[in-house]
Amino acid sequence: MQLQKGMVVRAIAGKEMDHFYVITDLDARFAFIADGKHRPLDRPKRKNVRHLRATSTVWDIGDMTDRALRRSLQEFSAKGGY
């Protein structure tokens, strides 16, 4: 599945393993991910795209706040990540 901005992904490597994040930006080899708590939207983490697994969920993060992102990811994770 092709990664895109706003897509919810699960980290499969590193300290972030098994946590859900949203992609805030992409370049050729890296995705910038945020969760609204440890990694706010204005300071995303650069992560190799090989260490991410895409979900079928894409959100509009244009006007999303860190608090709204945190809550959305928490609900997404509680539903089993679908």
N, C-alpha and C positions, 0 to 999 in steps of 0.2 A: 504494500500500500504506500502510495506517495505521501510524504509528510507535507503539511501545509500550516501556515500561520493560524493559530486558534485551535489546533487539534490537541486533544487530550492524549497523552502518551504515558507509558509506564517505563520507569528506568529499570534496566536489567543488569546494570553493573555499577560499581562504585558505592560511595556512602549513601546515595539516593536509591539504592536497589529496592524494588517492589513498592515504590511510592509513585503516585500519579502527579503529573505536571501538565501545564499547558505550554505550547510553543508560542513564544512571543515574536521570534524572528528566525530566519534561516539564512545560511549561506551554503556554499558548495559542500562542505564537509561537516559543519557543525550546526546544531540547533541551540537556540537560546531558550531556556525553560524557566518557568516561575511557578511557585505554589501559593504565593500570597502571604506566607508566614516566614519561613527561613530564607526564601528567595522571593522578594517582592517584585512586582511588575517593573519597577524602575531600576532594578539591579538583578537581572536574570543571570543564570549560570550558563556558561558555554559548555555544551555536552556533545560528544561525538554521536552522530546519528546511528552508528552501529550499536550503540549502547541503549537505544530506545526502541520500544515496541509500540506501534500505533494502535489506537482504538478507532472505532468507526464514528466517534463523536467529535464534532467541530463546533466551537463556540465563537461568537462575535465578542472579541475582547477589547474592542475599540473604546468603549466607555466603562469598562469593568474596573472596579476598585479591588484592592487587595483583600478587603473583607468579603466582598461578593465572590471573589475567586476561591478563597479559603472555604467558604460555605458550599459552593458548587462542587469543588473537588471532594469535600467530605461526604456530601450526598452521593456523588458518583461512586466513591469507594465503598460506601455502605450498600449500594445496590449490586456490588460485585464487579464493578468496572465495565459495564456494558454500555 
